[in-house]
Amino acid sequence: MSDPRPPVAEREDTVEDRHGVTSPRPYAWMKDRDDPRLVPLLEAENAWTRSQLTPLDGLRDRVYDEIVARVQEDDDSAPVPRGDWTYFVRTEAGREQAVHCRAPRDGGDEQVLLDENVLAEATGYCQLGALAVSPDQRLLAHAVDLDGSERFTLRIRDLATGEDLPDVVGPEQGRPLGMGVAWGSDSSHVYYVVQDDSHRHHEVWRHVLGTSADQDVRVLHEPDERYWFGVHRARSGDFVVVGLGSSVTSQAWLLDAADPAAEPLLVAEREVGVQYGVEPRGDELWVVHDADDAVDFALARVSLDDVRAGRGRDAWVEALPHRPGTRLLGVEAFAGHVAVEERDEGLLRVRVWWPEQDRWHTVETGRPAATVEVGPNREWDTDVLRIAVTDLVTPVEDVDVHLPADADADAEHVLVKRQPVPGYDPQRYATSRLWASAPDGTRVPVTIAHLADVEPDGTNPCLVYGYGSYETTVDPGFGASRLPLLDRGVVFAIAHVRGGGALGRRWYEDGKFQHKPNTFSDTLAVADHLVEAGWAAPDRLGLRGRSAGGLLVGATLDLRPSRWAAAVAEVPFVDCRATMWDPSIPLTVLEYDEWGDPASDPEVDRLIASYTPTENVRAEPYPALLVTSGINDPRVAYWEPTIWVQEHRRVRDDDRPVLLRTELGSGHFGPSGRYGRWHEEAEVLAFVLHHLGAGEGT
């Protein structure tokens, strides 16, 4: 017989001194994964959650069936050309993971490069950290994580035989890889990044095929714990680009792809508060940067001769000036043109520039709330640009833009693939952009989707989704798993709050450090606006967020618990004050540039304490709450949501459910298989639908 009460974790008399003030930490013991109380507690939480959700099993199963029915289970992604081959990803009915394939460009038998289902057989989990075909297209470098820890192992596959070579680099060799691998131009060596104990990508290494990992050469090392490395091979093939960055500062090096012995070439010295990224094109570099108060970033050019001469930023020549309010996100260089990706009024757009002719083409879609972004483009010398177009109710379209040689001609848009959604009629749905007013008068954009015949009459259930950190924007995009909500009359809303990047870099800066509370008050303002505008019934509002978006959920609930009927917080960063006090926790030091360092500044400590959800639960009625976690999560430790759930049960004054589900075999991203993700999503949606009164009587 199951226990009729939820699990209660043991509380200890542990305290921590924070600027002379004693702070209780009764659950600090949970940080010890070897504590014999931990796994039984998490298992008991899972059992309790399952028991409480059992009455919703019928609704969950219907939602799951609806999700699967709207997915083309046997499908191939749009083919991406590269030389003599086209590359694509296949999904097969009944199989959890993707299969990576290619086929001859002129026709012929396809070839399986990597089957993730085979890799996942040992543990049931598989996440790719890198998948890179060599320049001669004979070899495949792949880095794999099989437990959700995000520590990857690199192997090299011979594509002629389908067998992996003896080369192995990973945790067992003392070098856990981070994400990203880049080939040298002769296909005989690869570059990779290595993580330290805190999961920071702190080194760049070079591996020569046919040698053991202990012969690998360290190329770059960064001792400052605030920075991390990334590597990628330039589309031109001339260089491997190494980027180093924090959330406010960056620098870059070029590695000669043809000469592994060449010293890294520094593009420009590090300047704290200046970010830049580079894209090689012929005998020059294109540099996207925020120097000289270019808050929303500008574009510069610099010759490789000036870079080699060490002239640094002084040699940069303006190519595209800073335009306040239009966020320049990046540049993709090609032999004859460059593609510029930018955000204007919160929406992604793509423009093409022919620098030699100073000619521009803006990719137009005719949709008011569409997301347009540069897709995968593997070829250097081409007049075709692959883009992807979508919105909340329109499936993703992969489009080839055939760029004209004549300045007076129009670009031809050729649809390569439209995401197949069986039984879906986009005319049944509608999407639009709204604007809410924050307490300080700031206008906050909101993107909504709903059935076309749903009216703003004040009766609708509504689910708000938010993130609001790291300048990350939740761009409007189609998701088949959202349809069970919309089909039951739920209005879905994305709150593009400050702390994200919807309206440029200032939008981000106005939602971090001392301005972080704006993220949460913006979210509440969005909810209020949806009610006032009639899109949401005042007693049928739900809130959902993931990771830093889980912090948004927790802190927003604390502002006004009665506003919400239900909330879902997935792998939520909710014990942020304690985490930011502990530099031994993975990634903490990296996060100082996002949240501040509370140990070094009492004011920062007081600010973070003011919104940390584990420390601000009140004795008031809160909404029904479903929380998820992963025991191998290196980004948000499992104890954060566990502590938060315990505090909710201990403090709050209501009998609404507080449920915790912890994945005991994966990490931050939950199950790696698509059917596993759909099962998880169906359970979440059943919980939301039930508590918003849209569950068909469950």
C-alpha positions as CSV (number, residue, x, y, z in Angstrom):
1,M,0.0,0.0,0.0
2,S,1.5,3.4,-1.0
3,D,2.1,6.1,1.6
4,P,-0.8,8.6,1.5
5,R,1.6,11.5,2.2
6,P,4.4,13.0,0.1
7,P,8.0,12.2,1.0
8,V,9.6,14.4,3.7
9,A,13.3,14.9,3.5
10,E,15.4,14.9,6.7
11,R,16.4,18.4,7.8
12,E,19.7,18.9,9.5
13,D,21.1,21.8,11.6
14,T,23.5,22.9,8.9
15,V,24.2,26.6,8.6
16,E,26.4,28.7,6.4
17,D,27.9,32.1,7.2
18,R,27.0,34.7,4.6
19,H,28.5,38.2,5.2
20,G,28.2,37.6,9.0
21,V,24.6,36.4,8.8
22,T,23.9,32.7,9.6
23,S,21.9,31.1,6.9
24,P,20.3,27.7,7.5
25,R,21.0,24.9,5.0
26,P,19.0,22.0,6.3
27,Y,19.2,20.1,3.1
28,A,22.9,20.5,2.4
29,W,23.3,16.8,2.8
30,M,21.6,16.2,-0.6
31,K,24.7,17.5,-2.4
32,D,26.5,14.2,-1.5
33,R,25.5,11.7,-4.1
34,D,26.8,8.9,-2.0
35,D,24.6,9.7,1.0
36,P,22.4,6.6,1.5
37,R,19.3,8.8,2.0
38,L,19.4,10.4,-1.4
39,V,18.4,7.9,-4.0
40,P,15.6,6.4,-1.8
41,L,14.3,10.0,-1.4
42,L,14.3,10.6,-5.2
43,E,12.7,7.2,-5.8
44,A,10.0,8.0,-3.2
45,E,9.4,11.3,-4.9
46,N,9.0,9.6,-8.3
47,A,6.6,7.0,-6.8
48,W,4.6,9.8,-5.1
49,T,4.4,11.8,-8.4
50,R,3.3,8.7,-10.3
51,S,0.6,7.9,-7.8
52,Q,-0.7,11.5,-7.9
53,L,-0.8,11.5,-11.7
54,T,-2.5,8.1,-12.1
55,P,-6.0,9.7,-12.3
56,L,-4.7,11.6,-15.4
57,D,-3.4,8.5,-17.2
58,G,-6.3,8.4,-19.6
59,L,-5.8,12.0,-20.6
60,R,-2.0,11.5,-20.7
61,D,-2.4,8.6,-23.1
62,R,-4.8,10.5,-25.3
63,V,-2.4,13.5,-25.5
64,Y,0.5,11.1,-26.3
65,D,-1.5,9.5,-29.1
66,E,-2.3,13.0,-30.5
67,I,1.4,14.0,-30.4
68,V,2.5,10.8,-32.2
69,A,-0.4,11.1,-34.7
70,R,0.9,14.6,-35.7
71,V,4.4,13.4,-36.3
72,Q,5.7,11.8,-39.5
73,E,7.5,8.9,-37.8
74,D,9.3,7.8,-40.9
75,D,10.9,10.9,-42.2
76,D,14.1,12.4,-43.7
77,S,15.3,15.9,-43.0
78,A,15.9,18.3,-46.0
79,P,19.1,17.1,-47.8
80,V,22.1,19.4,-47.4
81,P,24.5,19.3,-50.3
82,R,28.3,19.1,-49.8
83,G,30.5,18.3,-52.8
84,D,29.5,14.9,-54.3
85,W,27.1,14.1,-51.5
86,T,23.9,15.3,-49.8
87,Y,23.6,14.8,-46.0
88,F,20.3,14.2,-44.1
89,V,19.0,12.8,-40.9
90,R,16.4,10.0,-40.8
91,T,13.9,9.0,-38.2
92,E,12.1,5.6,-38.3
93,A,8.9,4.6,-36.7
94,G,9.4,2.8,-33.4
95,R,13.0,3.9,-33.0
96,E,14.0,6.5,-30.5
97,Q,17.1,8.1,-31.9
98,A,18.1,9.6,-35.2
99,V,20.0,7.9,-38.0
100,H,22.6,10.1,-39.9
101,C,22.9,9.4,-43.6
102,R,24.1,10.6,-46.9
103,A,23.5,9.8,-50.6
104,P,25.4,10.6,-53.8
105,R,24.4,14.0,-55.1
106,D,23.8,12.6,-58.6
107,G,21.8,9.6,-57.4
108,G,22.7,6.2,-56.0
109,D,22.6,4.2,-52.9
110,E,22.4,6.0,-49.6
111,Q,24.9,5.3,-46.8
112,V,24.3,5.2,-43.0
113,L,27.0,7.3,-41.3
114,L,25.9,6.9,-37.7
115,D,22.9,5.2,-36.0
116,E,22.3,6.7,-32.6
117,N,19.9,3.8,-31.8
118,V,22.9,1.5,-31.9
119,L,25.0,3.8,-29.6
120,A,22.1,4.0,-27.1
121,E,21.7,0.3,-26.7
122,A,24.0,0.1,-23.8
123,T,22.4,2.7,-21.6
124,G,19.2,3.8,-23.3
125,Y,20.6,7.3,-23.7
126,C,22.6,9.0,-26.4
127,Q,23.5,12.7,-27.0
128,L,25.8,13.9,-29.7
129,G,28.3,16.5,-28.9
130,A,29.9,16.6,-32.3
131,L,29.3,15.0,-35.7
132,A,31.8,16.2,-38.3
133,V,32.6,14.7,-41.7
134,S,36.3,15.1,-42.7
135,P,37.2,17.5,-45.6
136,D,37.8,14.5,-47.9
137,Q,34.5,13.1,-46.8
138,R,36.0,9.7,-45.9
139,L,35.9,9.9,-42.1
140,L,33.4,10.9,-39.5
141,A,34.4,12.4,-36.1
142,H,31.7,11.8,-33.5
143,A,31.5,12.7,-29.8
144,V,28.9,10.9,-27.7
145,D,27.5,11.1,-24.2
146,L,25.7,8.0,-22.9
147,D,24.5,9.1,-19.5
148,G,23.4,12.8,-19.7
149,S,26.5,14.1,-17.9
150,E,27.6,16.0,-21.1
151,R,31.1,14.6,-20.9
152,F,31.7,13.3,-24.4
153,T,34.0,10.6,-25.9
154,L,35.5,11.2,-29.4
155,R,35.8,8.4,-32.0
156,I,36.7,8.4,-35.7
157,R,34.7,6.3,-38.1
158,D,35.9,5.0,-41.5
159,L,32.9,5.7,-43.7
160,A,34.0,3.1,-46.3
161,T,33.8,0.3,-43.7
162,G,31.5,1.7,-41.2
163,E,34.0,0.8,-38.4
164,D,35.5,3.1,-35.8
165,L,39.2,3.5,-35.9
166,P,41.2,2.7,-32.7
167,D,41.4,6.4,-31.9
168,V,39.5,7.2,-28.7
169,V,39.6,10.4,-26.6
170,G,37.4,10.9,-23.6
171,P,36.9,10.7,-19.8
172,E,38.7,7.3,-19.7
173,Q,41.8,9.0,-21.2
174,G,41.5,11.8,-18.7
175,R,40.1,14.2,-21.3
176,P,36.3,14.5,-21.2
177,L,35.3,16.4,-24.3
178,G,33.0,19.3,-24.5
179,M,30.8,20.0,-27.5
180,G,32.5,20.7,-30.9
181,V,35.1,19.1,-33.1
182,A,37.0,20.6,-36.0
183,W,39.0,18.9,-38.8
184,G,42.3,20.0,-40.2
185,S,42.2,20.4,-44.0
186,D,44.2,17.2,-44.7
187,S,41.7,15.0,-42.8
188,S,44.6,13.6,-40.7
189,H,44.0,15.6,-37.5
190,V,41.2,17.0,-35.4
191,Y,40.8,19.7,-32.8
192,Y,38.6,19.3,-29.7
193,V,37.8,21.1,-26.4
194,V,38.3,19.5,-23.0
195,Q,36.3,20.1,-19.8
196,D,37.7,20.6,-16.4
197,D,36.1,19.3,-13.2
198,S,33.6,22.1,-13.3
199,H,32.5,21.2,-16.8
200,R,34.2,24.4,-18.2
201,H,35.7,24.0,-21.7
202,H,39.2,25.2,-20.6
203,E,41.5,23.7,-23.2
204,V,41.9,23.1,-26.9
205,W,43.7,19.9,-28.0
206,R,44.9,18.4,-31.3
207,H,44.7,14.7,-32.1
208,V,46.5,13.1,-35.0
209,L,44.8,10.0,-36.4
210,G,46.5,6.8,-35.7
211,T,48.2,8.0,-32.5
212,S,47.1,7.4,-28.9
213,A,45.4,10.1,-26.9
214,D,48.5,10.6,-24.6
215,Q,50.3,11.9,-27.7
216,D,47.8,14.6,-28.3
217,V,49.0,18.2,-28.1
218,R,47.4,21.0,-26.0
219,V,47.0,24.0,-28.3
220,L,45.5,26.5,-25.9
221,H,44.7,26.7,-22.2
222,E,42.6,29.2,-20.3
223,P,43.2,29.4,-16.5
224,D,40.5,32.1,-15.8
225,E,37.4,30.2,-14.6
226,R,35.1,32.8,-16.2
227,Y,35.9,31.8,-19.8
228,W,35.2,28.8,-22.0
229,F,36.4,27.6,-25.4
230,G,34.7,26.6,-28.6
231,V,36.0,25.4,-32.0
232,H,34.6,25.2,-35.5
233,R,36.0,24.8,-39.0
234,A,35.5,27.8,-41.2
235,R,33.3,27.2,-44.2
236,S,36.1,28.3,-46.5
237,G,38.2,25.5,-45.1
238,D,41.3,27.6,-44.6
239,F,41.1,27.9,-40.8
240,V,39.8,26.4,-37.6
241,V,38.3,29.2,-35.5
242,V,38.8,29.1,-31.8
243,G,36.5,31.3,-29.7
244,L,36.9,32.1,-26.1
245,G,34.2,33.8,-24.2
246,S,32.2,34.7,-21.1
247,S,28.8,36.4,-21.3
248,V,30.4,39.8,-21.6
249,T,33.9,39.3,-23.1
250,S,35.5,37.3,-25.9
251,Q,38.5,36.8,-28.1
252,A,39.4,34.5,-31.0
253,W,42.3,32.7,-32.6
254,L,42.8,31.2,-36.1
255,L,44.5,27.9,-36.5
256,D,45.9,27.2,-40.0
257,A,43.9,24.2,-41.1
258,A,46.6,23.0,-43.4
259,D,49.5,23.3,-40.9
260,P,49.0,21.7,-37.5
261,A,52.3,22.9,-36.3
262,A,51.5,26.6,-36.9
263,E,51.0,28.8,-33.8
264,P,47.5,30.0,-33.1
265,L,47.0,33.5,-34.6
266,L,45.3,35.9,-32.2
267,V,42.7,38.1,-33.9
268,A,42.6,40.8,-31.2
269,E,43.6,41.0,-27.5
270,R,41.0,40.4,-24.9
271,E,39.2,43.6,-23.6
272,V,36.9,43.0,-20.6
273,G,33.4,44.0,-21.7
274,V,34.1,43.7,-25.5
275,Q,32.8,40.7,-27.4
276,Y,33.7,39.8,-31.0
277,G,33.4,36.8,-33.3
278,V,35.1,36.2,-36.6
279,E,34.3,34.7,-40.0
280,P,37.1,34.1,-42.5
281,R,36.5,35.1,-46.1
282,G,39.3,35.0,-48.5
283,D,42.2,37.3,-47.4
284,E,40.1,39.0,-44.7
285,L,38.0,38.4,-41.7
286,W,34.5,39.6,-41.0
287,V,34.1,40.6,-37.3
288,V,30.8,41.0,-35.4
289,H,31.5,43.1,-32.3
290,D,30.2,45.4,-29.6
291,A,33.2,47.6,-29.2
292,D,33.0,51.4,-29.0
293,D,29.5,51.2,-27.5
294,A,28.0,49.2,-30.3
295,V,25.5,47.7,-27.8
296,D,23.5,45.8,-30.5
297,F,26.7,44.9,-32.4
298,A,28.3,46.1,-35.6
299,L,30.2,44.5,-38.4
300,A,33.8,45.2,-39.3
301,R,36.4,43.9,-41.8
302,V,40.1,43.3,-41.3
303,S,42.7,41.9,-43.6
304,L,44.6,38.8,-42.6
305,D,47.8,40.7,-43.2
306,D,46.8,43.2,-40.4
307,V,45.9,40.3,-38.2
308,R,49.3,38.6,-38.7
309,A,51.0,42.0,-38.0
310,G,49.3,42.1,-34.7
311,R,47.4,45.3,-35.3
312,G,44.4,44.1,-33.4
313,R,41.2,46.2,-33.2
314,D,42.9,49.3,-34.5
315,A,42.9,47.7,-38.0
316,W,39.2,47.0,-38.0
317,V,37.3,48.8,-40.8
318,E,33.5,49.5,-40.4
319,A,31.4,47.4,-42.8
320,L,28.0,47.7,-41.2
321,P,27.5,50.4,-38.5
322,H,25.8,49.9,-35.1
323,R,22.0,50.3,-35.4
324,P,20.4,50.8,-32.0
325,G,17.5,48.4,-31.5
326,T,18.5,46.1,-34.4
327,R,20.6,43.3,-32.9
328,L,23.3,41.9,-35.3
329,L,23.5,38.2,-34.4
330,G,26.0,36.9,-36.8
331,V,27.5,36.7,-40.3
332,E,27.9,33.6,-42.5
333,A,30.6,34.1,-45.2
334,F,30.6,32.6,-48.7
335,A,32.8,33.1,-51.7
336,G,30.5,35.6,-53.4
337,H,28.4,37.0,-50.6
338,V,27.7,37.1,-46.9
339,A,24.4,36.3,-45.0
340,V,23.6,38.6,-42.1
341,E,21.3,37.3,-39.4
342,E,19.7,40.0,-37.2
343,R,16.8,40.6,-34.9
344,D,14.5,43.6,-35.3
345,E,11.4,44.2,-33.2
346,G,12.0,40.8,-31.6
347,L,11.8,38.9,-34.9
348,L,14.7,37.0,-36.6
349,R,15.4,38.0,-40.2
350,V,18.1,37.2,-42.8
351,R,19.6,39.6,-45.3
352,V,22.2,38.9,-48.0
353,W,25.0,41.3,-48.9
354,W,27.2,41.3,-52.0
355,P,30.1,43.4,-50.5
356,E,31.8,44.0,-53.8
357,Q,28.7,45.5,-55.3
358,D,27.3,46.9,-52.0
359,R,24.0,45.2,-52.9
360,W,21.5,43.9,-50.4
361,H,18.6,41.4,-50.5
362,T,16.2,41.0,-47.5
363,V,14.5,37.6,-47.3
364,E,10.7,38.3,-47.1
365,T,8.1,35.9,-45.9
366,G,4.9,38.0,-45.6
367,R,4.2,36.6,-42.2
368,P,3.9,39.1,-39.3
369,A,5.3,36.8,-36.6
370,A,7.6,34.5,-38.5
371,T,11.1,33.3,-37.5
372,V,13.5,33.3,-40.4
373,E,17.1,32.0,-39.8
374,V,20.0,30.8,-41.8
375,G,19.9,27.0,-42.1
376,P,22.7,24.5,-42.7
377,N,24.9,25.6,-45.6
378,R,28.0,23.4,-46.1
379,E,29.3,24.7,-49.4
380,W,31.6,27.7,-49.8
381,D,31.3,28.6,-53.5
382,T,27.6,28.7,-54.1
383,D,24.8,31.1,-55.1
384,V,22.2,29.2,-53.0
385,L,21.4,30.1,-49.4
386,R,19.4,27.6,-47.3
387,I,17.1,29.2,-44.8
388,A,14.4,27.9,-42.4
389,V,11.1,29.7,-41.9
390,T,8.4,29.0,-39.2
391,D,6.0,30.5,-36.7
392,L,3.9,29.1,-33.9
393,V,1.3,27.6,-36.2
394,T,3.2,27.0,-39.5
395,P,5.4,23.9,-39.8
396,V,9.1,24.5,-40.6
397,E,9.9,25.2,-44.2
398,D,13.4,24.6,-45.5
399,V,13.9,27.0,-48.4
400,D,16.7,27.5,-50.9
401,V,17.1,31.1,-51.9
402,H,18.7,31.2,-55.3
403,L,20.6,34.5,-55.3
404,P,20.6,36.5,-58.5
405,A,23.8,37.6,-60.3
406,D,21.9,40.6,-61.7
407,A,21.3,43.4,-59.2
408,D,17.9,44.0,-60.8
409,A,16.7,40.4,-60.6
410,D,14.7,38.9,-57.8
411,A,15.9,36.0,-55.7
412,E,14.1,32.8,-56.4
413,H,12.8,30.9,-53.3
414,V,12.5,27.2,-53.8
415,L,10.8,25.1,-51.1
416,V,13.1,22.1,-50.4
417,K,11.0,20.5,-47.6
418,R,7.9,21.4,-45.5
419,Q,7.7,19.7,-42.2
420,P,5.1,17.0,-42.7
421,V,2.3,17.1,-40.0
422,P,-0.3,14.4,-40.7
423,G,-3.9,15.7,-40.4
424,Y,-2.8,19.2,-39.7
425,D,-4.6,22.2,-41.2
426,P,-2.8,25.5,-40.4
427,Q,-5.9,27.5,-41.3
428,R,-7.6,26.2,-38.1
429,Y,-5.0,28.2,-36.0
430,A,-3.9,31.8,-35.6
431,T,-0.9,33.6,-34.2
432,S,-0.2,37.2,-33.4
433,R,2.0,39.6,-31.5
434,L,0.7,41.5,-28.4
435,W,2.4,44.0,-26.2
436,A,2.1,44.1,-22.4
437,S,3.0,47.0,-20.1
438,A,5.5,46.4,-17.3
439,P,5.2,48.2,-14.0
440,D,7.9,50.7,-15.2
441,G,6.0,51.4,-18.4
442,T,8.2,49.2,-20.6
443,R,6.4,47.5,-23.5
444,V,7.0,43.7,-23.4
445,P,6.3,41.6,-26.5
446,V,4.1,38.5,-26.3
447,T,3.5,36.0,-29.1
448,I,0.3,34.0,-28.9
449,A,-1.2,31.1,-30.7
450,H,-4.7,29.6,-30.5
451,L,-7.5,28.0,-32.5
452,A,-8.7,30.5,-35.1
453,D,-12.2,30.6,-33.7
454,V,-11.0,31.3,-30.1
455,E,-12.1,34.8,-29.1
456,P,-10.7,37.1,-26.4
457,D,-13.8,36.7,-24.3
458,G,-12.1,36.2,-20.9
459,T,-12.9,32.5,-20.6
460,N,-9.9,30.8,-22.2
461,P,-7.4,28.7,-20.4
462,C,-3.9,30.0,-21.2
463,L,-0.3,28.7,-20.7
464,V,2.5,31.3,-20.6
465,Y,6.1,30.1,-21.4
466,G,9.1,32.2,-20.4
467,Y,12.9,32.0,-20.1
468,G,14.5,35.5,-19.7
469,S,18.2,35.0,-19.2
470,Y,21.5,34.8,-21.1
471,E,20.1,37.0,-23.9
472,T,18.4,33.9,-25.2
473,T,15.2,34.5,-27.1
474,V,12.4,31.9,-27.4
475,D,11.7,32.5,-31.0
476,P,8.2,31.6,-32.3
477,G,8.4,28.2,-33.9
478,F,6.1,25.3,-34.7
479,G,5.8,22.3,-32.4
480,A,3.5,19.4,-33.0
481,S,3.5,18.6,-29.3
482,R,1.8,21.9,-28.6
483,L,-1.3,21.0,-30.7
484,P,-3.0,19.0,-27.9
485,L,-3.1,22.3,-25.9
486,L,-4.4,24.4,-28.8
487,D,-7.0,21.8,-29.9
488,R,-8.5,22.0,-26.4
489,G,-8.9,25.8,-26.6
490,V,-5.8,26.7,-24.6
491,V,-4.1,30.0,-25.7
492,F,-0.3,29.5,-25.8
493,A,1.8,32.6,-25.1
494,I,5.5,33.2,-25.2
495,A,6.5,36.1,-22.8
496,H,9.6,37.8,-24.4
497,V,10.7,39.3,-21.1
498,R,13.8,41.3,-20.2
499,G,16.8,39.2,-19.6
500,G,16.3,37.5,-22.9
501,G,17.3,39.0,-26.2
502,A,14.0,39.8,-28.0
503,L,14.6,43.5,-28.3
504,G,18.4,43.7,-28.4
505,R,21.3,43.8,-26.1
506,R,19.8,46.4,-23.8
507,W,16.8,44.2,-23.3
508,Y,19.1,41.6,-22.0
509,E,21.1,44.0,-19.8
510,D,17.8,45.3,-18.3
511,G,17.1,41.9,-17.0
512,K,20.4,40.9,-15.4
513,F,22.4,41.8,-12.3
514,Q,20.5,44.5,-10.3
515,H,17.8,44.5,-13.0
516,K,17.0,40.8,-12.7
517,P,13.7,41.4,-10.9
518,N,12.4,42.9,-14.2
519,T,12.4,39.4,-15.7
520,F,9.8,38.3,-13.1
521,S,7.7,41.4,-13.0
522,D,7.6,41.4,-16.8
523,T,6.2,37.9,-16.7
524,L,3.5,38.8,-14.3
525,A,2.7,41.9,-16.4
526,V,2.3,39.6,-19.4
527,A,-0.1,37.4,-17.5
528,D,-2.1,40.4,-16.3
529,H,-2.3,41.8,-19.9
530,L,-3.6,38.4,-21.2
531,V,-6.3,38.6,-18.6
532,E,-7.2,42.2,-19.3
533,A,-7.2,41.7,-23.0
534,G,-9.6,38.8,-22.7
535,W,-7.2,36.1,-23.9
536,A,-7.0,34.4,-20.5
537,A,-9.5,33.7,-17.8
538,P,-8.2,35.0,-14.5
539,D,-8.5,31.6,-12.8
540,R,-7.2,29.5,-15.8
541,L,-3.6,30.7,-16.2
542,G,-0.6,28.4,-16.2
543,L,3.2,29.1,-16.3
544,R,6.0,27.0,-17.7
545,G,9.8,27.4,-17.9
546,R,12.9,25.4,-18.1
547,S,16.4,25.8,-16.5
548,A,16.8,29.5,-16.0
549,G,13.2,29.7,-17.2
550,G,12.4,27.5,-14.1
551,L,13.8,30.3,-12.0
552,L,11.4,32.6,-13.8
553,V,8.6,30.3,-12.8
554,G,9.6,30.1,-9.2
555,A,10.3,33.8,-8.7
556,T,7.2,34.9,-10.6
557,L,5.0,32.6,-8.5
558,D,6.4,34.2,-5.3
559,L,5.4,37.7,-6.6
560,R,1.7,36.7,-6.7
561,P,1.0,33.0,-6.1
562,S,-2.8,33.5,-6.6
563,R,-2.4,34.6,-10.2
564,W,-1.7,31.1,-11.4
565,A,-3.7,27.8,-11.5
566,A,-0.8,25.6,-12.5
567,A,3.0,25.8,-13.0
568,V,5.6,23.5,-14.5
569,A,9.3,24.1,-13.8
570,E,11.7,21.8,-15.6
571,V,15.2,21.3,-14.3
572,P,14.8,24.7,-12.6
573,F,17.6,26.9,-11.3
574,V,15.8,27.7,-8.1
575,D,18.5,27.4,-5.3
576,C,20.5,30.1,-7.2
577,R,21.8,32.0,-4.1
578,A,23.4,28.9,-2.5
579,T,24.8,27.7,-5.9
580,M,26.4,31.1,-6.6
581,W,28.0,31.0,-3.2
582,D,29.7,27.7,-4.0
583,P,32.5,27.9,-6.7
584,S,33.1,24.2,-6.4
585,I,29.7,23.5,-8.2
586,P,30.1,23.0,-11.9
587,L,29.8,26.2,-14.0
588,T,29.3,28.5,-11.0
589,V,32.2,30.8,-11.7
590,L,31.2,31.1,-15.3
591,E,27.8,32.3,-14.1
592,Y,29.2,35.3,-12.2
593,D,28.9,37.4,-15.4
594,E,25.2,36.6,-15.5
595,W,24.0,36.8,-11.9
596,G,26.9,38.4,-10.0
597,D,29.1,37.0,-7.2
598,P,27.2,37.1,-3.9
599,A,30.2,36.0,-1.8
600,S,32.2,39.1,-2.8
601,D,29.4,41.7,-2.6
602,P,26.7,41.9,0.2
603,E,24.4,43.9,-2.1
604,V,24.6,41.2,-4.8
605,D,23.9,38.6,-2.1
606,R,20.8,40.5,-0.9
607,L,19.5,40.9,-4.4
608,I,19.9,37.2,-5.3
609,A,18.4,36.3,-2.0
610,S,15.4,38.4,-2.8
611,Y,14.3,36.3,-5.7
612,T,15.8,32.8,-5.0
613,P,12.7,30.6,-5.0
614,T,13.9,28.1,-2.3
615,E,14.2,31.1,0.1
616,N,11.0,32.9,-0.7
617,V,8.1,30.4,-0.5
618,R,5.4,32.0,1.6
619,A,2.5,30.6,3.7
620,E,0.0,31.4,1.0
621,P,-2.0,29.3,-1.5
622,Y,0.2,28.5,-4.6
623,P,-0.7,26.8,-7.9
624,A,-0.4,23.1,-8.5
625,L,3.3,22.6,-9.2
626,L,5.1,19.9,-11.3
627,V,8.9,20.0,-11.1
628,T,11.4,17.9,-13.1
629,S,15.1,17.1,-12.5
630,G,17.9,14.9,-13.8
631,I,20.4,13.2,-11.4
632,N,23.3,13.6,-13.9
633,D,22.5,17.2,-14.8
634,P,25.8,19.3,-14.8
635,R,23.9,22.6,-15.4
636,V,21.3,22.6,-12.7
637,A,22.1,20.1,-9.9
638,Y,19.3,17.7,-8.9
639,W,19.3,19.0,-5.3
640,E,18.0,22.5,-6.4
641,P,14.5,21.3,-7.5
642,T,14.5,18.7,-4.7
643,I,15.1,21.3,-2.0
644,W,12.5,23.7,-3.6
645,V,9.8,21.0,-3.6
646,Q,10.5,20.2,0.1
647,E,10.2,23.9,1.0
648,H,6.9,24.3,-0.9
649,R,5.4,21.4,1.0
650,R,6.7,22.6,4.3
651,V,5.7,26.3,4.0
652,R,2.8,26.9,1.7
653,D,-0.8,27.1,2.9
654,D,-2.9,25.0,0.5
655,D,-3.4,21.4,-0.5
656,R,-2.6,21.7,-4.2
657,P,-0.1,19.1,-5.4
658,V,3.6,19.7,-5.4
659,L,5.2,17.0,-7.5
660,L,8.8,16.1,-8.4
661,R,10.0,13.7,-11.1
662,T,13.7,13.0,-11.3
663,E,15.3,11.2,-14.2
664,L,17.7,8.8,-12.6
665,G,19.6,7.9,-15.8
666,S,19.9,11.2,-17.6
667,G,20.7,14.9,-17.2
668,H,19.6,18.4,-18.1
669,F,17.8,17.5,-21.3
670,G,15.8,14.6,-20.0
671,P,15.3,11.4,-22.1
672,S,17.3,11.4,-25.3
673,G,14.9,9.3,-27.3
674,R,11.9,11.0,-29.1
675,Y,9.3,8.6,-27.8
676,G,10.6,9.1,-24.3
677,R,10.4,12.8,-24.7
678,W,6.9,12.6,-26.0
679,H,5.8,10.4,-23.1
680,E,7.3,13.0,-20.7
681,E,5.6,15.9,-22.6
682,A,2.3,14.1,-22.6
683,E,2.4,13.8,-18.8
684,V,3.3,17.5,-18.4
685,L,0.5,18.6,-20.8
686,A,-2.0,16.3,-19.0
687,F,-1.1,18.0,-15.7
688,V,-1.5,21.5,-17.2
689,L,-4.7,20.7,-19.0
690,H,-6.3,19.2,-15.9
691,H,-5.4,22.1,-13.6
692,L,-6.5,24.7,-16.2
693,G,-9.8,23.0,-16.5
694,A,-9.3,21.9,-20.1
695,G,-8.8,18.2,-19.6
696,E,-12.1,16.9,-20.9
697,G,-13.1,15.7,-17.5
698,T,-9.8,13.6,-17.5
